[in-house]
Amino acid sequence: MLKEIVEKKTIEARAILGFYPCNSNDKDDIEVYDETDGKTLKAKFATLRQQLDRDQDNFLAMSDFIAPKTSGKTDYIGFFACSAGFNQDEVCKKYEEEGDDYNNMLVKTLTDRLAEAIAEKLHEDVRKDIWGYCPEEDLTVQQMLNVKY
């Protein structure tokens, strides 16, 4: 089925990413600013501080990894989204109409796995090339799946 999807281009995959100026505030939030002026607040993400006590002194939140607004420095945050399910509904509808539950589920499973693969590849491209903070990275697939980057 994967070969058929690729050859006939029945399913379309897409991904998008962007980097935006941001800062953390004193409420564990990440404030994201307009990319054109770097000052106009466009979004605010409330980050949750760790809740589980594991014999630790610090309970981290995602905002701890962003430069605080009080530092006067602009930091950046990246976002990406991807899907390998464009046209999936049309393909699955055909299988549903034929009563072919197996291929209906197989399409959904493949598109889910393909989306995961796209996300991993995009994340690698960001680390090595696009943002380039690990250009020399040479991880195996297993190391990437175990989040060793």
C-alpha positions in Angstrom: 0.0 0.0 0.0 2.9 2.4 0.8 4.3 1.8 -2.7 0.8 2.5 -4.2 0.4 5.7 -2.2 3.8 7.0 -3.4 3.4 5.9 -7.0 -0.2 7.2 -7.4 0.3 10.2 -5.1 -3.1 9.4 -3.5 -2.0 11.0 -0.2 -0.3 14.3 0.2 2.1 15.2 3.0 2.8 18.8 4.1 4.9 20.5 6.7 5.4 24.1 7.8 7.7 25.7 10.3 8.5 29.1 11.6 10.7 30.9 14.1 9.5 33.8 16.1 10.9 36.3 18.6 9.9 35.6 22.2 10.6 36.1 25.9 9.5 34.5 29.1 7.6 36.5 31.7 7.5 36.1 35.5 4.4 33.9 35.3 5.9 30.9 33.5 4.5 32.1 30.2 6.2 32.4 26.9 5.3 35.6 25.0 5.6 35.3 21.2 6.0 38.6 19.3 5.3 39.6 15.7 8.2 38.7 13.5 8.2 42.0 11.7 8.7 44.3 14.7 9.7 41.8 17.5 7.6 43.7 20.0 3.9 43.3 19.2 2.5 40.4 21.3 0.9 37.8 19.0 0.5 34.8 21.4 1.1 33.8 24.9 1.8 30.2 25.9 1.2 29.3 29.6 3.7 26.6 30.4 3.1 24.2 33.3 5.9 23.8 35.9 6.8 20.2 36.7 4.5 18.8 39.3 6.0 15.5 40.3 8.5 15.7 43.2 11.5 13.5 42.3 13.9 14.6 45.0 14.8 17.7 43.0 15.3 21.3 44.0 14.1 22.9 40.7 10.7 22.3 39.1 11.2 23.3 35.4 8.8 24.8 33.0 9.3 25.3 29.2 9.5 29.1 29.9 12.8 28.5 31.9 14.5 27.8 28.6 13.5 31.2 27.1 15.3 34.4 27.9 13.3 36.5 30.4 11.8 39.8 29.2 13.7 41.5 32.0 17.1 40.4 30.4 16.5 42.8 27.6 17.5 40.1 25.1 15.3 38.7 22.4 15.1 34.9 22.2 13.4 32.8 19.5 11.0 29.9 19.6 10.3 27.5 16.7 7.1 25.9 15.8 6.2 23.3 13.2 3.2 21.3 12.1 3.0 18.4 9.7 0.5 16.0 8.3 0.6 13.1 5.9 -3.2 12.8 5.7 -4.3 15.2 3.0 -6.7 13.3 0.8 -6.9 10.5 3.4 -10.6 10.9 3.8 -11.3 10.4 0.1 -9.1 7.3 0.0 -10.7 5.8 3.1 -14.2 6.6 1.9 -13.5 4.4 -1.2 -12.5 1.5 1.1 -15.5 2.1 3.4 -17.9 1.9 0.5 -16.3 -1.3 -0.6 -16.5 -2.7 3.0 -12.7 -3.1 3.1 -12.0 -2.4 6.7 -8.5 -3.7 6.5 -7.3 -1.3 3.9 -9.2 1.5 5.5 -7.3 1.0 8.7 -4.0 0.5 6.9 -4.3 3.9 5.1 -4.9 5.6 8.5 -2.0 3.7 10.1 0.4 4.5 7.3 -0.5 8.2 7.2 -0.1 8.4 11.0 3.4 6.8 10.7 4.4 9.0 7.8 3.4 12.1 9.8 5.7 10.9 12.6 8.5 10.3 10.1 8.0 13.8 8.7 8.1 15.3 12.1 11.4 13.5 13.0 13.0 14.5 9.7 11.9 18.2 10.0 13.2 18.2 13.6 16.6 16.8 12.4 16.7 19.4 9.6 16.1 22.2 12.1 18.8 21.0 14.4 21.4 20.4 11.7 20.6 22.9 8.9 17.7 25.3 9.3 18.5 26.6 12.8 21.8 24.8 12.7 22.6 24.4 16.4 23.9 20.9 15.9 25.4 20.8 12.4 27.8 17.9 13.2 25.0 15.7 14.7 25.2 12.1 13.4 22.6 10.2 15.3 21.2 6.8 14.5 17.5 6.4 14.0 17.3 4.6 17.4 19.1 7.5 19.1 16.7 10.0 17.6 13.7 7.8 18.7 15.2 7.8 22.2 15.4 11.6 22.1 19.2 11.6 22.5 19.7 14.9 20.6 
